Amino acid sequence: MAVPVIRSLTATPDTLQPGQAAQVVVDAFDPDARTVTVQARVADAAGGEATATTVLTVGDPLRFELTCDDPSVTIVPDPTVPGRFSVRV
């Protein structure tokens, strides 16, 4: 089982004054993840059929964490986007 891979760690903006905030984004993936395609078929009594497919990703869920030793720094994770944080100094 391979470890997760971090493609990038970016801060926007990358320079702050006291009281300002930056957005930090961790772009990572699970190299063990794979995709599978599943297909649905529906038929009616007259013999008409409809099909649809979708792709599922099978992999370990990633848990993102951002920390700082400086007690004046506040880090708040974005609850809607894993890997995105607001950092205030």
C-alpha positions in Angstrom: 0.0 0.0 0.0 1.5 3.3 -1.1 1.5 6.5 1.0 -0.5 9.5 -0.2 1.3 11.9 -2.5 1.2 15.7 -2.1 1.4 17.3 -5.5 1.5 20.9 -4.1 1.0 23.1 -1.1 0.1 26.7 -2.1 -0.7 29.8 -0.1 -2.5 32.8 -1.6 -1.3 35.3 -0.9 2.1 34.0 0.2 3.0 37.2 2.2 0.8 38.6 5.0 0.7 41.5 7.4 -0.6 41.0 11.0 -4.4 40.6 10.9 -4.5 39.3 7.3 -5.4 35.9 6.1 -4.3 33.5 3.4 -5.9 30.6 1.7 -3.7 27.4 1.8 -4.6 24.5 -0.5 -3.1 21.0 -0.3 -3.4 19.1 -3.5 -2.9 15.4 -2.8 -4.0 12.0 -4.0 -4.0 8.4 -3.1 -1.8 6.4 -5.6 -3.6 3.2 -4.7 -6.9 4.6 -5.9 -8.5 3.0 -8.9 -11.6 3.6 -10.9 -14.4 1.2 -11.7 -17.2 1.7 -14.2 -20.7 0.5 -13.3 -23.6 0.3 -15.7 -27.4 0.4 -15.0 -30.0 -1.0 -17.4 -33.7 -0.5 -17.2 -36.2 -2.3 -19.4 -40.0 -1.8 -19.7 -42.7 -4.4 -20.5 -42.6 -3.5 -24.2 -38.9 -4.4 -24.4 -37.5 -0.9 -24.5 -34.2 -0.5 -22.7 -32.2 2.4 -21.4 -28.6 2.2 -20.0 -26.4 4.6 -18.2 -22.8 4.3 -16.8 -20.9 6.1 -14.1 -17.3 5.9 -12.8 -16.5 5.3 -9.2 -13.2 6.0 -7.5 -12.1 3.3 -5.0 -9.4 4.5 -2.6 -8.6 5.4 0.9 -10.2 8.6 2.1 -7.5 11.3 2.7 -7.5 13.3 5.9 -5.9 16.8 5.5 -4.3 18.6 8.4 -2.4 21.9 8.5 -0.6 22.9 11.7 1.6 25.7 13.0 3.7 26.0 16.2 3.1 29.8 16.4 0.3 30.4 18.9 -0.7 33.7 17.1 -1.6 31.8 13.9 -5.2 30.6 13.5 -6.0 27.8 11.0 -9.5 27.0 10.0 -10.3 24.1 7.6 -12.9 24.7 4.9 -15.7 22.2 5.7 -16.8 22.1 2.1 -13.4 21.5 0.4 -11.0 19.0 1.9 -7.4 20.3 1.8 -8.3 24.0 1.8 -7.7 26.1 4.9 -7.9 29.7 6.0 -4.8 30.9 7.8 -4.9 34.1 9.8 -1.8 35.8 11.4 
